[in-house]
Amino acid sequence: MRRPAPLALAAAALLLVAAGNPATETRHTVEEGETLGGIANRAGVEKAAIAAANGLVEPYAVQAGQVLVIPRQRSHTVKAGETALGIALKYDVPLDNLAIANGLEKPYPVQIGQKLIIPAQVAQAPAPIRATTHTEPYFRWPHDGRVLLPFSPTHDGIDIAVDTGDMVRAAASGTVVFANTEPTRFGRQVLIDHGNGWQTSYGHLSRITVKKGDVIKTGERIGLAGAAGTATRPELHFEIRHDGKDIDPKSKLPPRDK
C-alpha cells in the first residue's frame, strides 16, 4: 500500500483545521448538517452548558454559519504576588464569578499554589444569528447517476440512470406523505412534503424503505432504485413541485457535469 505523500498529509491536516474541531475550540462555527448535540459530544462539554453560554432555548436549533462559544472550564495556579482581582482581569471574568466558582469570600484572599477554577464567561457570548425563515428547501441530488431525460413541457421531472438496488436518497428533509404503489405510471413511489408548498417525488422504485408519516432527513434512504411501473429500464423518475406546479429539478439542484 502506498503511503500518502507528506504534502498530502499536510494538506489534509490544514483542511481539518479549517473545518473546525470542537474538541479544542473555544468558539465553533456551525457547519451544514451539524446539531448542538453532536457539537457537544465532540467538544466534551455538556449540551446544556453550550446552550446557556449562547442563549439558546429548546429545541436548541443551530444554523450553518452560527458561531458558538464553547464554555470550557479553565484553571489557574496562584503565583507569588497574584491577587484574585488580578487573576480575574487576566482571564477577563468578573471577580464575583471567580469568587463564587472557588468559594472565596471578601476580601477574596488567595494563596500561592492554590488552584482556582476559571469560570466560563457566558456574558461575552456573541449575539445569536437572527433566525431566518427558509421558505424554500435546499435540495440535493437523490442519486448520482446521469440524467437520461431532462425536464420539458411534456416531461414533468427528470429521469436519472440507476442500477437496480441502488440507494435513493431524500433530496431534502421532510415528511413522507405517500409510500405505496402508484398504479398508472410510476409503480412504487414515494412523495415527501417539505413544507411551504414544496414536495418531491421518487418513482420506479424496486423497494420502498419508508412509510407514510416518517420524518426524513436530507440524504436519508427512502427506497431502492428499479424499473417498476411503466419504466423500460432501471431509472429514477424525480420531480420537484411547488404549490402543485412542476419545477425543473435541475434549476433547484446543485450543478454538476452529468
C-alpha positions as CSV (number, residue, x, y, z in Angstrom):
1,M,0.0,0.0,0.0
2,R,1.4,3.4,-1.0
3,R,1.7,5.9,1.9
4,P,0.3,9.4,1.4
5,A,3.0,11.9,0.5
6,P,3.9,14.3,3.3
7,L,2.5,17.2,1.3
8,A,-0.9,15.4,1.0
9,L,-0.9,14.7,4.8
10,A,-0.1,18.4,5.4
11,A,-3.0,19.5,3.2
12,A,-5.3,17.1,4.9
13,A,-4.3,18.5,8.3
14,L,-4.9,22.0,7.1
15,L,-8.4,21.0,5.9
16,L,-9.2,19.6,9.3
17,V,-8.1,22.8,11.0
18,A,-10.1,24.9,8.6
19,A,-13.2,22.8,9.2
20,G,-13.0,23.5,12.9
21,N,-12.7,20.9,15.7
22,P,-15.0,21.4,18.7
23,A,-12.7,19.2,20.8
24,T,-10.1,22.0,21.0
25,E,-12.0,25.2,20.0
26,T,-13.4,27.9,22.3
27,R,-15.6,29.1,19.5
28,H,-17.0,26.9,16.9
29,T,-18.6,27.9,13.6
30,V,-21.6,25.6,12.9
31,E,-21.3,23.6,9.6
32,E,-24.1,22.3,7.4
33,G,-25.8,19.3,9.0
34,E,-24.3,19.8,12.5
35,T,-26.5,19.7,15.6
36,L,-25.9,21.1,19.1
37,G,-25.8,17.6,20.5
38,G,-23.2,16.4,18.0
39,I,-21.0,19.5,18.6
40,A,-21.3,19.0,22.4
41,N,-20.3,15.3,22.1
42,R,-17.2,16.2,20.1
43,A,-16.3,19.2,22.4
44,G,-16.7,17.1,25.5
45,V,-18.9,19.8,27.0
46,E,-22.5,19.4,28.2
47,K,-25.1,20.4,25.6
48,A,-26.9,22.5,28.3
49,A,-23.7,24.4,29.1
50,I,-23.2,25.4,25.4
51,A,-26.8,26.3,25.1
52,A,-26.7,28.5,28.2
53,A,-23.4,30.2,27.0
54,N,-25.1,31.1,23.7
55,G,-28.6,32.0,24.8
56,L,-30.2,29.0,23.1
57,V,-33.5,27.6,24.2
58,E,-35.0,24.2,23.5
59,P,-35.1,22.6,21.0
60,Y,-31.6,24.1,20.7
61,A,-31.6,24.6,16.9
62,V,-28.4,25.9,15.4
63,Q,-27.7,27.2,11.9
64,A,-24.8,26.8,9.5
65,G,-22.5,29.8,9.9
66,Q,-23.6,30.5,13.5
67,V,-20.6,31.0,15.9
68,L,-21.0,29.2,19.2
69,V,-19.0,29.8,22.4
70,I,-17.6,26.5,23.8
71,P,-17.5,27.2,27.6
72,R,-14.5,25.2,28.7
73,Q,-13.6,25.1,32.4
74,R,-10.1,26.5,32.8
75,S,-7.8,26.6,35.9
76,H,-5.1,28.8,37.2
77,T,-2.4,28.1,39.9
78,V,-1.8,31.1,42.0
79,K,1.8,32.5,41.8
80,A,3.6,34.8,44.2
81,G,2.2,38.3,44.2
82,E,-1.0,37.5,42.4
83,T,-4.4,38.5,43.7
84,A,-8.0,37.4,42.9
85,L,-8.7,40.6,41.2
86,G,-5.6,40.4,39.0
87,I,-6.4,36.8,38.0
88,A,-10.0,37.8,37.2
89,L,-8.7,40.6,35.0
90,K,-6.2,38.3,33.3
91,Y,-8.9,35.9,32.2
92,D,-11.5,38.6,31.6
93,V,-14.0,37.3,34.0
94,P,-15.9,39.2,36.7
95,L,-14.3,39.0,40.1
96,D,-17.7,37.9,41.6
97,N,-17.9,35.0,39.2
98,L,-14.4,33.9,40.1
99,A,-15.2,34.1,43.8
100,I,-18.4,32.1,43.5
101,A,-16.7,29.4,41.5
102,N,-14.0,29.0,44.1
103,G,-15.9,29.7,47.3
104,L,-14.0,32.9,48.1
105,E,-15.3,35.5,50.5
106,K,-14.4,39.1,50.7
107,P,-11.7,40.3,50.6
108,Y,-11.1,37.3,48.4
109,P,-7.7,36.1,49.7
110,V,-5.8,33.6,47.6
111,Q,-2.6,31.6,48.5
112,I,0.5,30.6,46.5
113,G,-0.1,27.3,44.9
114,Q,-3.9,27.4,45.2
115,K,-5.6,26.1,42.1
116,L,-8.5,28.3,41.0
117,I,-11.3,27.4,38.7
118,I,-11.7,30.0,36.0
119,P,-15.5,30.0,35.2
120,A,-16.7,30.1,31.6
121,Q,-17.5,33.7,30.6
122,V,-21.0,33.5,29.2
123,A,-21.6,37.2,29.2
124,Q,-19.2,37.6,26.3
125,A,-21.0,35.2,24.1
126,P,-21.6,36.6,20.6
127,A,-25.1,37.7,19.8
128,P,-27.0,34.8,18.2
129,I,-27.6,35.0,14.5
130,R,-31.0,36.3,13.7
131,A,-33.2,33.4,12.8
132,T,-34.2,33.4,9.2
133,T,-37.2,31.5,7.8
134,H,-36.3,29.5,4.7
135,T,-39.4,29.2,2.6
136,E,-37.5,27.0,0.0
137,P,-35.7,23.8,0.9
138,Y,-32.0,23.2,0.0
139,F,-32.3,20.3,-2.5
140,R,-29.6,17.7,-3.2
141,W,-29.4,15.1,-5.8
142,P,-31.3,11.9,-4.9
143,H,-28.9,9.8,-6.9
144,D,-25.5,10.3,-8.6
145,G,-26.5,8.8,-12.0
146,R,-26.5,10.8,-15.2
147,V,-29.7,12.4,-16.4
148,L,-31.4,10.2,-19.1
149,L,-34.3,12.5,-19.9
150,P,-34.5,16.2,-18.8
151,F,-37.5,18.2,-17.7
152,S,-39.6,19.6,-20.5
153,P,-43.2,20.8,-21.1
154,T,-44.2,17.2,-21.8
155,H,-42.0,15.6,-19.1
156,D,-42.8,16.7,-15.5
157,G,-39.4,15.7,-13.9
158,I,-36.1,14.2,-14.8
159,D,-35.2,10.5,-15.3
160,I,-31.8,9.5,-13.7
161,A,-29.8,6.4,-14.7
162,V,-29.6,3.9,-11.9
163,D,-28.7,0.2,-11.3
164,T,-31.4,-1.9,-9.7
165,G,-30.9,-1.9,-5.9
166,D,-29.1,1.5,-5.8
167,M,-29.9,3.6,-2.8
168,V,-32.3,6.5,-3.5
169,R,-31.9,9.5,-1.1
170,A,-34.3,12.2,0.1
171,A,-33.4,15.4,-1.7
172,A,-34.4,17.5,1.3
173,S,-35.8,16.9,4.8
174,G,-39.5,16.5,5.2
175,T,-42.4,14.1,5.9
176,V,-43.4,11.1,3.8
177,V,-47.0,11.7,2.6
178,F,-47.2,8.7,0.2
179,A,-45.2,5.5,0.1
180,N,-47.0,2.9,-2.0
181,T,-47.7,1.7,-5.5
182,E,-48.9,4.4,-7.9
183,P,-50.8,2.2,-10.5
184,T,-50.8,4.4,-13.6
185,R,-47.1,5.1,-14.3
186,F,-44.5,5.1,-11.5
187,G,-45.1,1.8,-9.8
188,R,-43.5,2.0,-6.3
189,Q,-43.4,5.7,-5.5
190,V,-42.5,8.0,-2.5
191,L,-43.7,11.5,-2.1
192,I,-42.1,13.8,0.5
193,D,-43.6,17.1,1.8
194,H,-41.0,19.7,2.6
195,G,-43.4,22.4,3.9
196,N,-44.3,25.8,2.3
197,G,-45.9,24.0,-0.7
198,W,-42.7,22.1,-1.7
199,Q,-42.8,18.4,-2.5
200,T,-40.5,15.8,-4.2
201,S,-41.5,12.6,-5.9
202,Y,-39.4,9.4,-6.5
203,G,-40.8,6.9,-8.9
204,H,-40.0,3.4,-10.4
205,L,-38.5,2.1,-7.1
206,S,-37.8,-1.6,-6.7
207,R,-38.4,-1.3,-3.0
208,I,-39.7,1.4,-0.6
209,T,-37.9,1.6,2.7
210,V,-40.0,4.3,4.4
211,K,-43.7,4.6,5.3
212,K,-46.3,7.4,5.3
213,G,-45.7,9.7,8.2
214,D,-42.0,9.1,8.6
215,V,-39.9,12.3,9.1
216,I,-36.9,12.1,6.8
217,K,-33.6,14.0,6.7
218,T,-31.7,15.2,3.7
219,G,-29.7,12.3,2.2
220,E,-31.6,9.6,4.1
221,R,-32.5,6.5,2.2
222,I,-36.2,6.4,1.1
223,G,-36.0,3.4,-1.2
224,L,-34.0,1.3,-3.7
225,A,-33.9,2.1,-7.4
226,G,-35.5,-0.2,-10.0
227,A,-37.8,-0.3,-13.0
228,A,-41.3,-0.5,-11.5
229,G,-44.4,0.8,-13.2
230,T,-44.0,1.7,-16.9
231,A,-40.2,2.0,-16.9
232,T,-38.4,0.1,-19.6
233,R,-35.0,0.3,-17.9
234,P,-33.8,0.9,-14.4
235,E,-34.3,4.6,-13.8
236,L,-35.4,7.1,-11.1
237,H,-38.1,9.5,-12.1
238,F,-37.6,12.5,-9.8
239,E,-39.9,15.5,-9.6
240,I,-40.0,18.8,-7.6
241,R,-43.3,20.6,-7.2
242,H,-44.3,23.8,-5.6
243,D,-47.9,24.5,-4.8
244,G,-48.8,21.7,-7.2
245,K,-46.8,23.1,-10.1
246,D,-43.9,21.1,-11.6
247,I,-40.5,22.7,-11.3
248,D,-37.4,21.8,-13.4
249,P,-35.4,19.9,-10.8
250,K,-32.1,20.9,-12.3
251,S,-33.0,24.6,-11.5
252,K,-33.0,23.7,-7.8
253,L,-30.3,21.1,-7.6
254,P,-26.6,21.8,-7.2
255,P,-24.8,22.0,-10.6
256,R,-22.8,19.0,-11.8
257,D,-21.3,17.8,-15.0
258,K,-23.7,15.0,-15.8
